[in-house]
Amino acid sequence: MSSNIKIVRKCEFCSNEFTAKTLQTRYCSHKCNSRHYKALKREEKIEVAIKKNTDPQVYDATINLKEFLSIDETAMLIGASRRTIQRLISDGKLKVAKLGSRCIIKRREIDLLLK
Ligand SMILES: [Zn+2]
């Protein structure tokens, strides 16, 4: 019975109309199917790359040149989590200066910590 079904559909890749044999058919040919699949995969890869670029944890090379750093920047610089830095501070292993509610960490203190 299913072999008698004739459905006119539009190919998802080339937009040509074609007669589908089943409801699941989305492309006019196998070629369009694999081409569309490849295109989608490529888009996925681009999306992942964009996400990586907008990730706030992405290493910022200018941090390395700063004299004073925030907790976030320090974490980024040494590749540790924010919590690790806060623990180092509360343990007294990393000296910080308080600027209001903000913690300022001297670059030199980080270098001493890593020695
Ligand atoms: Zn097609």
Backbone and ligand atoms as CSV (ligand in chain L), in Angstrom:
chain,resi,resn,atom,element,x,y,z
A,1,MET,N,N,0.834,-1.206,0.000
A,1,MET,CA,C,0.000,0.000,0.000
A,1,MET,C,C,0.864,1.249,0.000
A,2,SER,N,N,1.909,1.211,0.788
A,2,SER,CA,C,2.751,2.394,0.880
A,2,SER,C,C,3.428,2.710,-0.457
A,3,SER,N,N,3.609,1.698,-1.286
A,3,SER,CA,C,4.270,1.920,-2.569
A,3,SER,C,C,3.390,2.707,-3.541
A,4,ASN,N,N,2.100,2.778,-3.221
A,4,ASN,CA,C,1.190,3.528,-4.097
A,4,ASN,C,C,1.114,5.015,-3.760
A,5,ILE,N,N,1.676,5.382,-2.620
A,5,ILE,CA,C,1.602,6.783,-2.199
A,5,ILE,C,C,2.471,7.637,-3.111
A,6,LYS,N,N,1.906,8.726,-3.561
A,6,LYS,CA,C,2.710,9.664,-4.335
A,6,LYS,C,C,2.552,11.035,-3.705
A,7,ILE,N,N,3.620,11.518,-3.186
A,7,ILE,CA,C,3.564,12.804,-2.496
A,7,ILE,C,C,4.512,13.763,-3.223
A,8,VAL,N,N,3.972,14.898,-3.597
A,8,VAL,CA,C,4.835,15.889,-4.218
A,8,VAL,C,C,5.442,16.735,-3.106
A,9,ARG,N,N,6.741,16.707,-3.039
A,9,ARG,CA,C,7.428,17.462,-1.990
A,9,ARG,C,C,8.512,18.347,-2.590
A,10,LYS,N,N,8.992,19.213,-1.763
A,10,LYS,CA,C,10.088,20.085,-2.185
A,10,LYS,C,C,11.372,19.587,-1.539
A,11,CYS,N,N,12.375,19.461,-2.337
A,11,CYS,CA,C,13.663,19.009,-1.812
A,11,CYS,C,C,14.199,20.046,-0.818
A,12,GLU,N,N,14.640,19.565,0.331
A,12,GLU,CA,C,15.128,20.491,1.357
A,12,GLU,C,C,16.453,21.139,0.985
A,13,PHE,N,N,17.129,20.536,0.028
A,13,PHE,CA,C,18.420,21.100,-0.345
A,13,PHE,C,C,18.338,21.979,-1.597
A,14,CYS,N,N,17.795,21.436,-2.696
A,14,CYS,CA,C,17.803,22.200,-3.947
A,14,CYS,C,C,16.453,22.860,-4.255
A,15,SER,N,N,15.432,22.591,-3.425
A,15,SER,CA,C,14.089,23.172,-3.566
A,15,SER,C,C,13.333,22.711,-4.814
A,16,ASN,N,N,13.843,21.727,-5.492
A,16,ASN,CA,C,13.115,21.158,-6.631
A,16,ASN,C,C,11.943,20.320,-6.130
A,17,GLU,N,N,10.865,20.362,-6.894
A,17,GLU,CA,C,9.747,19.503,-6.529
A,17,GLU,C,C,10.006,18.101,-7.029
A,18,PHE,N,N,9.620,17.141,-6.232
A,18,PHE,CA,C,9.813,15.750,-6.638
A,18,PHE,C,C,8.714,14.903,-6.031
A,19,THR,N,N,8.577,13.691,-6.562
A,19,THR,CA,C,7.566,12.782,-6.039
A,19,THR,C,C,8.211,11.851,-5.031
A,20,ALA,N,N,7.779,12.000,-3.804
A,20,ALA,CA,C,8.340,11.181,-2.743
A,20,ALA,C,C,7.604,9.858,-2.644
A,21,LYS,N,N,8.353,8.819,-2.343
A,21,LYS,CA,C,7.735,7.494,-2.189
A,21,LYS,C,C,7.268,7.263,-0.760
A,22,THR,N,N,7.921,7.912,0.171
A,22,THR,CA,C,7.504,7.786,1.564
A,22,THR,C,C,7.396,9.179,2.181
A,23,LEU,N,N,6.721,9.236,3.312
A,23,LEU,CA,C,6.542,10.520,3.998
A,23,LEU,C,C,7.861,11.042,4.576
A,24,GLN,N,N,8.793,10.126,4.763
A,24,GLN,CA,C,10.061,10.523,5.372
A,24,GLN,C,C,11.043,11.140,4.366
A,25,THR,N,N,10.751,10.939,3.083
A,25,THR,CA,C,11.692,11.430,2.077
A,25,THR,C,C,11.739,12.963,2.092
A,26,ARG,N,N,12.953,13.478,2.210
A,26,ARG,CA,C,13.103,14.937,2.291
A,26,ARG,C,C,13.891,15.518,1.134
A,27,TYR,N,N,14.481,14.635,0.337
A,27,TYR,CA,C,15.322,15.137,-0.743
A,27,TYR,C,C,14.952,14.470,-2.063
A,28,CYS,N,N,15.243,15.177,-3.156
A,28,CYS,CA,C,14.910,14.643,-4.471
A,28,CYS,C,C,15.850,13.511,-4.858
A,29,SER,N,N,17.044,13.516,-4.292
A,29,SER,CA,C,18.010,12.487,-4.643
A,29,SER,C,C,18.951,12.226,-3.481
A,30,HIS,N,N,19.657,11.148,-3.604
A,30,HIS,CA,C,20.634,10.809,-2.577
A,30,HIS,C,C,21.735,11.881,-2.514
A,31,LYS,N,N,22.048,12.424,-3.670
A,31,LYS,CA,C,23.071,13.460,-3.770
A,31,LYS,C,C,22.708,14.682,-2.908
A,32,CYS,N,N,21.437,15.108,-3.035
A,32,CYS,CA,C,20.981,16.250,-2.243
A,32,CYS,C,C,20.999,15.917,-0.759
A,33,ASN,N,N,20.626,14.690,-0.456
A,33,ASN,CA,C,20.609,14.247,0.931
A,33,ASN,C,C,21.994,14.378,1.557
A,34,SER,N,N,22.989,13.819,0.887
A,34,SER,CA,C,24.339,13.862,1.470
A,34,SER,C,C,24.923,15.268,1.437
A,35,ARG,N,N,24.576,16.020,0.425
A,35,ARG,CA,C,25.077,17.400,0.355
A,35,ARG,C,C,24.514,18.252,1.483
A,36,HIS,N,N,23.206,18.073,1.736
A,36,HIS,CA,C,22.570,18.843,2.800
A,36,HIS,C,C,23.142,18.431,4.158
A,37,TYR,N,N,23.372,17.134,4.304
A,37,TYR,CA,C,23.937,16.615,5.550
A,37,TYR,C,C,25.299,17.259,5.805
A,38,LYS,N,N,26.113,17.310,4.761
A,38,LYS,CA,C,27.443,17.918,4.882
A,38,LYS,C,C,27.351,19.412,5.221
A,39,ALA,N,N,26.407,20.081,4.586
A,39,ALA,CA,C,26.226,21.517,4.841
A,39,ALA,C,C,25.819,21.758,6.287
A,40,LEU,N,N,24.931,20.900,6.796
A,40,LEU,CA,C,24.497,21.047,8.183
A,40,LEU,C,C,25.658,20.810,9.141
A,41,LYS,N,N,26.468,19.808,8.821
A,41,LYS,CA,C,27.624,19.504,9.670
A,41,LYS,C,C,28.578,20.690,9.720
A,42,ARG,N,N,28.745,21.319,8.556
A,42,ARG,CA,C,29.639,22.468,8.471
A,42,ARG,C,C,29.106,23.611,9.323
A,43,GLU,N,N,27.799,23.832,9.241
A,43,GLU,CA,C,27.170,24.891,10.047
A,43,GLU,C,C,27.356,24.625,11.534
A,44,GLU,N,N,27.211,23.359,11.908
A,44,GLU,CA,C,27.392,22.984,13.307
A,44,GLU,C,C,28.788,23.352,13.785
A,45,LYS,N,N,29.766,23.034,12.959
A,45,LYS,CA,C,31.156,23.322,13.302
A,45,LYS,C,C,31.365,24.824,13.476
A,46,ILE,N,N,30.775,25.613,12.591
A,46,ILE,CA,C,30.912,27.066,12.665
A,46,ILE,C,C,30.279,27.580,13.950
A,47,GLU,N,N,29.111,27.035,14.285
A,47,GLU,CA,C,28.424,27.449,15.515
A,47,GLU,C,C,29.280,27.173,16.744
A,48,VAL,N,N,29.884,26.000,16.766
A,48,VAL,CA,C,30.745,25.638,17.892
A,48,VAL,C,C,31.912,26.613,17.987
A,49,ALA,N,N,32.487,26.957,16.833
A,49,ALA,CA,C,33.615,27.883,16.811
A,49,ALA,C,C,33.196,29.258,17.324
A,50,ILE,N,N,32.004,29.707,16.955
A,50,ILE,CA,C,31.506,31.005,17.403
A,50,ILE,C,C,31.304,30.983,18.919
A,51,LYS,N,N,30.728,29.903,19.409
A,51,LYS,CA,C,30.495,29.783,20.849
A,51,LYS,C,C,31.806,29.868,21.610
A,52,LYS,N,N,32.824,29.210,21.092
A,52,LYS,CA,C,34.129,29.232,21.744
A,52,LYS,C,C,34.667,30.658,21.811
A,53,ASN,N,N,34.464,31.393,20.748
A,53,ASN,CA,C,34.980,32.752,20.675
A,53,ASN,C,C,34.279,33.706,21.632
A,54,THR,N,N,33.006,33.446,21.919
A,54,THR,CA,C,32.265,34.342,22.795
A,54,THR,C,C,32.299,33.870,24.252
A,55,ASP,N,N,32.935,32.735,24.484
A,55,ASP,CA,C,33.071,32.218,25.832
A,55,ASP,C,C,33.913,33.191,26.666
A,56,PRO,N,N,33.390,33.653,27.823
A,56,PRO,CA,C,34.156,34.614,28.627
A,56,PRO,C,C,35.438,34.031,29.192
A,57,GLN,N,N,35.546,32.702,29.200
A,57,GLN,CA,C,36.744,32.079,29.734
A,57,GLN,C,C,37.881,32.014,28.711
A,58,VAL,N,N,37.613,32.497,27.517
A,58,VAL,CA,C,38.657,32.487,26.486
A,58,VAL,C,C,39.825,33.361,26.950
A,59,TYR,N,N,40.992,32.831,26.806
A,59,TYR,CA,C,42.187,33.505,27.294
A,59,TYR,C,C,42.425,34.832,26.566
A,60,ASP,N,N,42.591,35.862,27.370
A,60,ASP,CA,C,42.842,37.185,26.821
A,60,ASP,C,C,44.324,37.507,27.035
A,61,ALA,N,N,45.049,37.644,25.952
A,61,ALA,CA,C,46.504,37.837,26.030
A,61,ALA,C,C,46.885,39.125,26.751
A,62,THR,N,N,46.012,40.111,26.786
A,62,THR,CA,C,46.342,41.383,27.434
A,62,THR,C,C,46.448,41.241,28.951
A,63,ILE,N,N,45.813,40.192,29.486
A,63,ILE,CA,C,45.878,39.965,30.934
A,63,ILE,C,C,47.328,39.827,31.383
A,64,ASN,N,N,48.079,39.154,30.564
A,64,ASN,CA,C,49.481,38.896,30.865
A,64,ASN,C,C,50.297,40.171,31.056
A,65,LEU,N,N,49.826,41.247,30.495
A,65,LEU,CA,C,50.564,42.501,30.541
A,65,LEU,C,C,50.097,43.430,31.658
A,66,LYS,N,N,49.029,43.055,32.314
A,66,LYS,CA,C,48.481,43.925,33.353
A,66,LYS,C,C,49.231,43.797,34.666
A,67,GLU,N,N,49.277,44.904,35.371
A,67,GLU,CA,C,49.948,44.945,36.669
A,67,GLU,C,C,48.998,44.520,37.794
A,68,PHE,N,N,47.740,44.869,37.628
A,68,PHE,CA,C,46.742,44.524,38.634
A,68,PHE,C,C,45.611,43.747,37.978
A,69,LEU,N,N,45.212,42.691,38.656
A,69,LEU,CA,C,44.208,41.813,38.065
A,69,LEU,C,C,43.031,41.581,39.005
A,70,SER,N,N,41.891,41.288,38.408
A,70,SER,CA,C,40.733,40.893,39.202
A,70,SER,C,C,40.821,39.385,39.459
A,71,ILE,N,N,39.929,38.887,40.283
A,71,ILE,CA,C,39.926,37.447,40.569
A,71,ILE,C,C,39.690,36.657,39.277
A,72,ASP,N,N,38.746,37.123,38.475
A,72,ASP,CA,C,38.448,36.446,37.205
A,72,ASP,C,C,39.662,36.402,36.294
A,73,GLU,N,N,40.331,37.524,36.219
A,73,GLU,CA,C,41.510,37.600,35.344
A,73,GLU,C,C,42.640,36.710,35.847
A,74,THR,N,N,42.787,36.677,37.164
A,74,THR,CA,C,43.818,35.820,37.759
A,74,THR,C,C,43.527,34.355,37.457
A,75,ALA,N,N,42.256,33.995,37.617
A,75,ALA,CA,C,41.845,32.620,37.335
A,75,ALA,C,C,42.170,32.262,35.889
A,76,MET,N,N,41.888,33.200,35.004
A,76,MET,CA,C,42.127,32.982,33.581
A,76,MET,C,C,43.624,32.863,33.295
A,77,LEU,N,N,44.375,33.717,33.944
A,77,LEU,CA,C,45.816,33.766,33.701
A,77,LEU,C,C,46.508,32.458,34.062
A,78,ILE,N,N,46.166,31.922,35.222
A,78,ILE,CA,C,46.858,30.700,35.637
A,78,ILE,C,C,46.054,29.445,35.309
A,79,GLY,N,N,44.906,29.642,34.667
A,79,GLY,CA,C,44.116,28.496,34.223
A,79,GLY,C,C,43.469,27.741,35.367
A,80,ALA,N,N,43.117,28.469,36.421
A,80,ALA,CA,C,42.430,27.852,37.553
A,80,ALA,C,C,41.004,28.386,37.613
A,81,SER,N,N,40.200,27.759,38.437
A,81,SER,CA,C,38.832,28.245,38.573
A,81,SER,C,C,38.801,29.415,39.546
A,82,ARG,N,N,37.711,30.155,39.471
A,82,ARG,CA,C,37.504,31.300,40.347
A,82,ARG,C,C,37.546,30.867,41.821
A,83,ARG,N,N,36.971,29.710,42.066
A,83,ARG,CA,C,36.914,29.184,43.433
A,83,ARG,C,C,38.300,28.894,43.978
A,84,THR,N,N,39.158,28.380,43.128
A,84,THR,CA,C,40.530,28.089,43.540
A,84,THR,C,C,41.216,29.368,43.983
A,85,ILE,N,N,41.027,30.412,43.213
A,85,ILE,CA,C,41.646,31.702,43.544
A,85,ILE,C,C,41.097,32.216,44.872
A,86,GLN,N,N,39.794,32.114,45.026
A,86,GLN,CA,C,39.185,32.599,46.269
A,86,GLN,C,C,39.669,31.798,47.478
A,87,ARG,N,N,39.915,30.504,47.257
A,87,ARG,CA,C,40.430,29.674,48.344
A,87,ARG,C,C,41.860,30.088,48.697
A,88,LEU,N,N,42.650,30.345,47.692
A,88,LEU,CA,C,44.037,30.794,47.911
A,88,LEU,C,C,44.058,32.099,48.697
A,89,ILE,N,N,43.095,32.954,48.396
A,89,ILE,CA,C,43.012,34.243,49.085
A,89,ILE,C,C,42.620,34.026,50.545
A,90,SER,N,N,41.591,33.209,50.768
A,90,SER,CA,C,41.141,33.001,52.147
A,90,SER,C,C,42.158,32.207,52.958
A,91,ASP,N,N,42.989,31.417,52.296
A,91,ASP,CA,C,44.061,30.687,52.984
A,91,ASP,C,C,45.269,31.576,53.250
A,92,GLY,N,N,45.222,32.786,52.707
A,92,GLY,CA,C,46.329,33.709,52.894
A,92,GLY,C,C,47.512,33.431,51.979
A,93,LYS,N,N,47.313,32.549,51.022
A,93,LYS,CA,C,48.417,32.203,50.109
A,93,LYS,C,C,48.581,33.225,48.991
A,94,LEU,N,N,47.493,33.902,48.732
A,94,LEU,CA,C,47.544,34.929,47.697
A,94,LEU,C,C,47.086,36.250,48.309
A,95,LYS,N,N,47.982,37.225,48.268
A,95,LYS,CA,C,47.667,38.530,48.860
A,95,LYS,C,C,46.835,39.359,47.899
A,96,VAL,N,N,45.819,39.999,48.457
A,96,VAL,CA,C,44.989,40.860,47.622
A,96,VAL,C,C,44.826,42.221,48.274
A,97,ALA,N,N,44.577,43.195,47.448
A,97,ALA,CA,C,44.242,44.520,47.938
A,97,ALA,C,C,42.747,44.708,47.724
A,98,LYS,N,N,42.095,45.306,48.699
A,98,LYS,CA,C,40.656,45.536,48.558
A,98,LYS,C,C,40.408,46.948,48.053
A,99,LEU,N,N,39.621,47.013,47.042
A,99,LEU,CA,C,39.241,48.309,46.508
A,99,LEU,C,C,37.717,48.348,46.576
A,100,GLY,N,N,37.235,48.828,47.708
A,100,GLY,CA,C,35.798,48.718,47.960
A,100,GLY,C,C,35.459,47.260,48.127
A,101,SER,N,N,34.537,46.775,47.340
A,101,SER,CA,C,34.173,45.361,47.441
A,101,SER,C,C,34.973,44.503,46.462
A,102,ARG,N,N,35.788,45.177,45.675
A,102,ARG,CA,C,36.566,44.454,44.668
A,102,ARG,C,C,37.922,44.009,45.186
A,103,CYS,N,N,38.357,42.863,44.729
A,103,CYS,CA,C,39.677,42.372,45.075
A,103,CYS,C,C,40.615,42.646,43.919
A,104,ILE,N,N,41.738,43.266,44.257
A,104,ILE,CA,C,42.749,43.523,43.243
A,104,ILE,C,C,43.970,42.679,43.578
A,105,ILE,N,N,44.413,41.954,42.608
A,105,ILE,CA,C,45.565,41.084,42.823
A,105,ILE,C,C,46.735,41.591,41.995
A,106,LYS,N,N,47.840,41.773,42.684
A,106,LYS,CA,C,49.041,42.234,41.993
A,106,LYS,C,C,49.638,41.092,41.190
A,107,ARG,N,N,50.042,41.424,39.997
A,107,ARG,CA,C,50.653,40.427,39.119
A,107,ARG,C,C,51.847,39.755,39.807
A,108,ARG,N,N,52.600,40.549,40.548
A,108,ARG,CA,C,53.786,40.051,41.246
A,108,ARG,C,C,53.431,38.960,42.249
A,109,GLU,N,N,52.266,39.129,42.898
A,109,GLU,CA,C,51.832,38.145,43.892
A,109,GLU,C,C,51.535,36.796,43.221
A,110,ILE,N,N,51.026,36.879,42.016
A,110,ILE,CA,C,50.733,35.656,41.259
A,110,ILE,C,C,52.035,34.940,40.889
A,111,ASP,N,N,53.009,35.752,40.460
A,111,ASP,CA,C,54.310,35.175,40.106
A,111,ASP,C,C,54.951,34.507,41.328
A,112,LEU,N,N,54.831,35.161,42.502
A,112,LEU,CA,C,55.390,34.606,43.732
A,112,LEU,C,C,54.686,33.297,44.103
A,113,LEU,N,N,53.395,33.279,43.880
A,113,LEU,CA,C,52.579,32.106,44.207
A,113,LEU,C,C,53.012,30.889,43.389
A,114,LEU,N,N,53.374,31.144,42.163
A,114,LEU,CA,C,53.703,30.051,41.250
A,114,LEU,C,C,55.158,29.603,41.336
A,115,LYS,N,N,55.940,30.331,42.115
A,115,LYS,CA,C,57.351,29.985,42.240
A,115,LYS,C,C,57.560,28.746,43.087
L,1,ZN,ZN,ZN,17.377,18.114,-4.434
